[in-house]
């Protein structure tokens, strides 16, 4: 058995990075006769290169560095926080190597995978730049560009993580959408009691989504004349919300509740009151601008509310409605007019002791609001189909109060099994996130995994798609989703 002389294994030659090696070869037959050496005069030579290049540098005029860190391009401005173009508009990124032997760059967005590559522009100098044109980042709001350098020996650098914000489109937010990309997002109170926004991910067709969640951003801030939401000087006078502010808070969102500015707002139950926190159009709310919602005299005390779900305009009067659980009852708050709730209606009582509202939206596609709820008795999801109101506008609330009053006369099975609270801590019915025009569901399991379930007009089949694994442990202590 012959040993490869260039092996770096335990029996082979130990090659030293940066060293030059020469070799010639001859053949030996079974009788011991040998050939001459090849090459006869000048041996083959190579330089052994095992060192990784440094991470490359990156810059963009349209998508400037939101961290305002030293990325190697002196013309970047610390004050350029948001992109100069809106979501869906193409821009250019420029890469630059720190070593002369780099031959290409590999890159991708929002996760450490590298589906795209570009060859380095001809020219070995480290001042040589390589533009990548016609790039459309996948999200409005926060994005991360991962880019790494590959040298001529195939060595790969550690990635540069280039953090930037994409300005939303200049349109009213779609239902559930905080970032302006026309897809619903998930709002979470994390284990420290702070608000985080998780934008939903696009597919290759930017008009559609996948149901997956992307890089999160802080969802709340407050006034401070010295700092912006991320602590940088020179931008609007904001600072982070107090740590733990959102503990013991119920949250929900589904539209523009306050101000008529077309921006997604957050509704919260806290401090013995119902509040609207106006959205800023960039994925966050300013807690200093919250507005208290006045409730009818017969409404239950906010301290008794155990769940609140925004339903959009379920009753057809052009005003926002909410559905709530209070003890063993389900209630509807209808007719939010920007300052107060017009009606508080108790829909049913004792059956709701072991139930959770999942979604109050049009599931069947007939234009009338339906109700999906979880029952812990059988660990299922049930669908209660709404009837149109006698007036012809919106849903008849009585049809959502009891199965016998519903359009089908019974509650239909929507999720067959495994939906009990022992498996799933939180369920959030979202407007369509994957582009099929049917409302969907995000769940947070007791083991910390997050799953996305594509909606159905009738019964939802399958076990969904795991979009956050339990192994990271980052979701296991979340306090609320909405």
matplotlib code that plots the C-alpha trace (Angstrom):
import matplotlib.pyplot as plt

x = [0.0, 1.4, 0.9, -0.1, 2.8, 0.5, -2.0, -2.4, -3.4, -1.6, 0.7, 1.3, 3.2, 2.2, 1.9, 2.4, 0.2, 2.0, 4.9, 6.0, 6.3, 8.0, 7.5, 8.5, 7.4, 8.8, 7.3, 8.6, 7.6, 7.3, 10.9, 12.3, 13.1, 12.4, 11.6, 13.2, 11.7, 9.0, 9.4, 13.0, 14.3, 11.8, 9.7, 6.0, 5.5, 2.6, 2.0, -0.2, -3.0, -5.3, -6.1, -9.6, -10.0, -11.5, -15.2, -15.8, -17.0, -20.5, -22.3, -25.5, -26.8, -30.4, -30.2, -27.7, -26.2, -28.7, -26.1, -24.0, -21.0, -17.6, -18.2, -15.2, -17.0, -16.3, -19.2, -21.8, -23.9, -24.7, -28.0, -29.2, -31.3, -34.1, -33.8, -34.1, -36.4, -39.6, -40.2, -40.3, -37.9, -34.6, -31.3, -27.6, -25.1, -21.4, -18.9, -15.2, -12.5, -9.8, -7.4, -6.2, -6.9, -10.7, -12.5, -16.2, -18.8, -21.7, -24.7, -28.3, -30.9, -32.1, -30.5, -27.0, -27.5, -26.0, -28.1, -26.6, -23.0, -21.1, -17.6, -15.3, -14.7, -11.4, -8.6, -6.6, -6.4, -8.3, -9.8, -11.7, -15.4, -18.0, -21.6, -24.6, -27.5, -31.3, -31.5, -34.9, -34.7, -37.5, -39.0, -40.2, -38.7, -35.6, -33.4, -29.9, -27.6, -25.2, -22.2, -18.9, -15.8, -14.3, -10.6, -8.9, -8.1, -11.7, -11.4, -14.5, -14.6, -16.8, -19.9, -20.4, -23.9, -25.1, -28.3, -30.6, -34.3, -36.5, -39.0, -42.6, -44.6, -46.6, -50.0, -52.3, -51.2, -53.0, -54.8, -52.2, -49.3, -47.0, -44.1, -45.8, -45.1, -48.8, -48.2, -49.4, -46.8, -46.7, -46.3, -44.9, -44.3, -41.0, -39.8, -38.5, -41.8, -40.6, -42.5, -41.0, -42.2, -41.6, -42.3, -43.7, -41.4, -42.0, -41.7, -39.8, -42.9, -42.8, -46.6, -46.9, -45.6, -44.5, -45.8, -42.3, -41.1, -38.0, -35.5, -37.3, -37.1, -38.1, -41.8, -42.1, -40.3, -40.9, -39.9, -36.4, -34.8, -31.4, -32.0, -34.0, -35.6, -32.3, -30.2, -28.5, -28.3, -29.4, -32.8, -36.3, -36.2, -37.1, -35.6, -36.4, -39.6, -38.9, -37.7, -40.6, -43.2, -45.4, -45.6, -49.2, -50.5, -52.9, -52.3, -54.0, -53.8, -55.8, -56.0, -55.9, -57.7, -56.7, -56.0, -57.2, -53.7, -53.8, -51.1, -51.4, -52.1, -51.7, -54.6, -53.7, -55.4, -53.3, -53.5, -57.2, -58.0, -58.2, -55.6, -54.7, -51.1, -50.8, -48.3, -45.6, -45.6, -42.2, -43.1, -43.3, -45.5, -44.8, -46.0, -46.3, -49.0, -51.3, -55.1, -57.4, -60.6, -63.8, -66.1, -69.9, -71.3, -72.2, -68.8, -66.8, -63.9, -60.7, -59.0, -61.4, -60.5, -58.5, -58.2, -58.9, -59.0, -59.4, -61.9, -61.8, -65.3, -67.3, -70.6, -70.5, -70.8, -67.4, -66.0, -63.6, -64.9, -63.3, -64.1, -63.1, -63.2, -64.2, -64.3, -66.7, -68.2, -67.4, -68.2, -68.2, -67.1, -68.5, -68.4, -65.0, -65.2, -61.7, -62.5, -65.0, -66.7, -70.4, -71.7, -70.6, -72.5, -72.3, -72.7, -72.6, -71.5, -70.4, -69.1, -66.2, -64.5, -62.2, -62.1, -59.8, -60.7, -58.3, -59.7, -62.7, -62.5, -64.1, -62.9, -65.4, -65.0, -68.6, -67.9, -69.3, -67.2, -66.7, -65.3, -62.5, -62.0, -60.0, -61.7, -59.5, -62.0, -61.2, -58.0, -59.6, -60.3, -63.9, -65.4, -68.6, -69.9, -71.5, -74.8, -75.4, -77.2, -80.9, -79.8, -77.6, -74.5, -71.9, -72.5, -75.4, -73.6, -76.2, -74.9, -71.5, -73.0, -74.1, -73.5, -77.3, -77.6, -74.7, -75.1, -74.5, -76.4, -73.4, -69.7, -67.7, -64.3, -61.5, -58.4, -58.7, -56.4, -53.3, -54.6, -54.9, -53.2, -50.9, -49.3, -50.0, -49.6, -50.7, -52.7, -53.0, -55.3, -53.8, -55.0, -53.7, -49.9, -49.1, -51.0, -53.9, -56.5, -57.5, -56.7, -53.9, -52.8, -49.5, -48.9, -46.4, -46.0, -45.2, -41.8, -40.9, -41.4, -43.4, -45.5, -47.4, -50.7, -52.0, -55.7, -58.5, -62.1, -63.3, -61.1, -57.4, -55.3, -51.8, -49.5, -48.3, -44.8, -42.2, -40.7, -38.9, -37.5, -37.6, -33.8, -33.0, -35.2, -35.8, -39.6, -40.3, -40.9, -42.9, -45.6, -48.1, -48.7, -51.2]
y = [0.0, 3.4, 6.6, 9.8, 12.1, 15.1, 13.8, 15.8, 12.7, 11.1, 9.1, 11.8, 14.9, 17.9, 20.8, 24.3, 27.2, 29.6, 27.3, 26.3, 22.6, 20.9, 17.4, 15.0, 11.4, 8.1, 4.7, 1.4, -2.0, -5.3, -6.1, -3.0, -1.3, 2.5, 5.1, 8.5, 11.4, 13.5, 16.3, 15.8, 19.3, 21.6, 20.0, 20.8, 23.4, 24.7, 27.0, 25.4, 27.8, 26.8, 30.2, 31.6, 35.1, 37.8, 38.6, 41.0, 44.6, 45.6, 48.9, 50.1, 53.5, 52.3, 50.0, 51.6, 49.9, 50.3, 49.4, 52.4, 50.2, 50.4, 48.4, 49.8, 52.3, 55.8, 57.4, 55.5, 57.9, 57.0, 58.8, 56.7, 54.3, 53.3, 52.5, 55.2, 53.0, 51.3, 47.5, 45.7, 48.2, 46.9, 48.3, 47.6, 46.2, 46.6, 44.1, 44.5, 41.9, 42.4, 40.0, 39.9, 36.2, 36.4, 35.2, 35.3, 36.3, 34.2, 35.8, 35.4, 37.2, 36.7, 33.3, 31.9, 30.2, 31.4, 30.7, 33.5, 34.2, 36.7, 36.5, 39.2, 42.0, 41.7, 43.4, 42.0, 45.2, 45.3, 48.6, 46.8, 46.7, 44.3, 45.6, 43.3, 44.9, 44.4, 43.1, 43.1, 42.3, 39.9, 41.9, 45.4, 46.4, 44.6, 42.5, 40.9, 40.4, 37.5, 37.7, 35.7, 35.7, 32.6, 32.6, 30.9, 27.8, 27.4, 28.7, 30.4, 33.4, 33.9, 35.8, 39.6, 40.3, 43.5, 44.8, 47.1, 48.4, 48.4, 51.2, 49.9, 50.7, 53.9, 52.1, 51.4, 48.3, 45.1, 43.3, 42.1, 43.7, 45.9, 46.3, 47.4, 44.4, 43.3, 40.2, 39.7, 39.7, 38.2, 40.3, 38.6, 39.4, 37.7, 36.1, 39.4, 41.2, 43.1, 43.5, 41.8, 41.9, 38.9, 39.7, 36.9, 35.7, 36.1, 33.4, 34.0, 35.8, 38.8, 39.1, 35.8, 34.4, 31.1, 31.4, 31.4, 34.1, 36.2, 38.2, 40.0, 43.6, 45.6, 46.3, 49.3, 52.5, 55.8, 59.4, 60.5, 63.6, 61.9, 58.7, 56.9, 53.4, 51.7, 54.0, 56.0, 59.7, 61.9, 60.3, 60.9, 61.4, 57.9, 55.3, 51.7, 51.1, 50.2, 46.6, 44.4, 46.9, 44.3, 41.8, 40.8, 42.2, 40.7, 41.8, 41.6, 43.3, 43.3, 46.7, 50.5, 51.3, 54.8, 57.9, 56.7, 56.8, 53.4, 52.0, 48.8, 49.4, 47.2, 46.7, 45.7, 44.9, 46.1, 48.3, 47.6, 49.2, 48.6, 50.5, 51.2, 51.7, 53.5, 51.9, 54.0, 52.2, 50.7, 47.8, 49.3, 51.4, 54.4, 53.7, 57.5, 57.8, 55.1, 55.9, 54.5, 52.9, 53.8, 50.8, 50.6, 50.5, 46.8, 45.7, 43.3, 44.8, 44.6, 42.8, 39.8, 39.5, 36.3, 36.6, 39.3, 38.8, 41.5, 40.6, 43.5, 44.7, 41.6, 43.3, 45.3, 48.8, 50.0, 49.8, 47.4, 44.6, 42.4, 39.0, 38.2, 35.5, 36.5, 33.6, 31.1, 33.5, 34.8, 38.4, 40.7, 44.3, 45.9, 49.3, 50.7, 54.3, 55.6, 56.5, 54.0, 50.7, 51.1, 47.7, 45.0, 41.8, 38.6, 35.7, 32.6, 31.3, 28.0, 26.1, 28.5, 27.5, 25.1, 26.9, 29.4, 31.7, 31.0, 33.1, 35.3, 35.8, 34.6, 31.0, 29.5, 32.3, 33.4, 36.9, 36.3, 36.1, 32.6, 31.5, 28.9, 27.8, 25.2, 22.8, 21.2, 18.5, 16.8, 18.7, 19.7, 22.9, 23.5, 25.8, 27.7, 29.1, 32.6, 33.6, 37.0, 39.5, 40.3, 43.8, 42.3, 43.8, 41.6, 38.6, 37.8, 37.7, 35.2, 32.7, 32.7, 32.4, 28.8, 25.9, 25.4, 29.0, 28.8, 28.4, 24.7, 24.1, 22.3, 23.1, 21.3, 19.7, 21.9, 20.4, 16.7, 16.2, 17.3, 20.9, 20.7, 23.2, 20.4, 20.5, 24.1, 27.1, 29.9, 29.9, 32.9, 33.0, 35.3, 36.7, 34.9, 34.6, 32.2, 33.8, 31.4, 33.9, 31.7, 32.7, 30.7, 29.8, 30.2, 28.1, 28.1, 24.7, 23.9, 22.6, 26.0, 25.0, 27.3, 25.8, 27.3, 25.8, 26.8, 27.4, 25.5, 26.4, 23.2, 21.0, 21.7, 18.6, 17.8, 18.8, 22.1, 23.2, 23.7, 27.2, 27.6, 24.4, 23.7, 23.2, 26.9, 27.4, 31.0, 30.7, 28.5, 31.4, 33.8, 35.4, 36.3, 36.3, 38.4]
z = [0.0, -1.0, 1.0, -0.7, 0.0, -0.1, 2.4, 5.5, 7.4, 10.3, 7.9, 5.3, 4.8, 7.0, 4.6, 5.9, 4.8, 2.5, 1.7, -1.8, -2.6, -5.6, -6.9, -9.6, -10.2, -11.6, -12.0, -10.7, -12.1, -10.2, -11.0, -9.5, -12.8, -12.8, -15.3, -15.5, -13.5, -15.0, -15.4, -16.3, -15.6, -14.0, -11.3, -10.7, -8.0, -6.0, -3.0, -0.3, 0.6, 3.5, 5.0, 4.8, 3.4, 5.6, 5.3, 2.4, 2.7, 1.5, 0.7, -1.0, -1.8, -2.0, 1.1, 3.5, 6.5, 9.4, 12.0, 10.8, 11.6, 9.9, 6.7, 4.9, 2.7, 3.8, 2.0, 4.1, 6.3, 9.8, 9.4, 6.4, 8.4, 5.9, 2.2, -0.3, -2.4, -1.4, -1.0, -4.4, -6.0, -7.2, -6.0, -6.1, -3.5, -3.9, -2.6, -2.0, -1.0, 1.6, -0.2, -3.7, -4.3, -3.8, -7.0, -6.1, -3.6, -2.3, -0.7, 0.5, 2.6, 6.2, 6.8, 6.5, 3.2, -0.1, -3.1, -5.2, -6.3, -8.4, -9.8, -8.5, -11.0, -12.9, -11.0, -8.1, -6.1, -2.8, -4.0, -6.8, -6.2, -7.6, -8.1, -7.9, -9.7, -9.8, -6.2, -4.6, -0.8, 0.3, 3.1, 4.0, 7.3, 8.7, 6.4, 6.8, 3.8, 4.4, 2.0, 2.1, 0.0, -1.8, -2.8, -5.8, -3.6, -2.6, 0.9, 2.2, 4.6, 7.5, 6.4, 6.7, 8.2, 6.7, 8.4, 6.6, 6.6, 3.5, 3.3, 2.9, -0.2, -0.1, 0.3, 3.2, 5.1, 4.3, 7.2, 9.7, 7.8, 9.9, 7.4, 4.2, 2.1, 1.9, 4.0, 7.6, 10.4, 13.9, 17.0, 20.1, 23.8, 24.5, 27.7, 29.0, 28.5, 25.4, 22.1, 19.0, 15.4, 13.2, 9.5, 7.4, 4.6, 0.9, -1.7, -5.0, -6.1, -3.8, -4.0, -2.2, 1.1, 2.6, 6.1, 7.4, 9.8, 9.3, 11.4, 14.2, 15.2, 18.3, 18.1, 20.4, 21.4, 23.3, 23.1, 24.0, 22.5, 22.4, 20.5, 17.8, 18.3, 17.9, 20.0, 17.2, 17.2, 14.3, 13.5, 15.0, 18.8, 20.0, 22.4, 23.3, 25.4, 29.0, 29.5, 30.6, 29.6, 27.9, 30.7, 31.6, 28.3, 25.8, 22.2, 18.9, 15.5, 12.3, 10.6, 11.1, 14.3, 15.0, 13.0, 9.6, 8.3, 6.7, 9.1, 11.1, 14.8, 17.9, 20.4, 23.9, 27.2, 30.1, 33.2, 33.6, 30.2, 26.4, 24.4, 20.8, 20.0, 16.6, 14.2, 12.6, 9.2, 9.8, 12.0, 15.5, 17.8, 19.9, 23.4, 24.2, 21.5, 22.8, 23.1, 25.7, 24.3, 26.1, 26.8, 27.1, 30.7, 30.4, 29.1, 31.4, 33.3, 31.3, 34.2, 33.5, 29.8, 29.1, 25.3, 22.7, 18.9, 16.3, 13.6, 11.2, 10.2, 11.0, 11.3, 8.1, 9.5, 8.4, 12.0, 13.7, 15.9, 18.5, 20.1, 23.6, 26.2, 29.7, 32.3, 30.9, 28.3, 24.8, 24.1, 21.0, 21.1, 18.0, 16.4, 17.4, 16.1, 16.9, 20.5, 22.0, 21.5, 20.7, 21.8, 24.2, 23.5, 25.5, 23.0, 25.1, 28.5, 30.0, 26.9, 26.6, 29.9, 28.0, 24.6, 22.9, 20.0, 17.1, 14.2, 13.5, 9.7, 6.5, 6.3, 3.9, 1.2, 1.2, 2.4, 5.9, 9.1, 10.6, 13.9, 14.5, 18.0, 20.0, 22.3, 25.0, 25.6, 22.3, 21.4, 18.1, 16.1, 15.3, 12.6, 13.3, 10.0, 10.2, 8.7, 7.0, 9.1, 8.3, 7.3, 4.6, 6.1, 7.9, 10.1, 12.3, 15.7, 17.0, 14.4, 16.1, 19.6, 19.3, 16.9, 16.4, 15.2, 12.6, 8.9, 9.1, 12.3, 13.8, 14.5, 11.8, 12.5, 11.2, 12.9, 13.7, 16.7, 18.6, 19.2, 23.0, 25.3, 26.5, 23.0, 21.9, 24.1, 21.7, 18.5, 16.2, 13.3, 10.7, 7.4, 4.4, 4.7, 1.8, -1.1, -1.5, -0.2, 2.8, 6.4, 8.0, 11.6, 13.4, 16.6, 19.4, 20.9, 24.5, 23.5, 21.9, 18.3, 16.0, 13.2, 10.3, 9.1, 5.6, 5.9, 4.2, 3.2, 4.9, 7.1, 7.5, 6.8, 7.8, 10.7, 9.3, 8.7, 11.4, 10.9, 14.2, 15.8, 19.5, 19.6, 19.8, 22.8, 22.0, 21.9, 24.8, 27.3, 25.0, 27.0, 24.2, 20.5, 18.6]

ax = plt.figure().add_subplot(projection="3d")
ax.plot(x, y, z, "-o")
ax.set_aspect("equal")
plt.show()
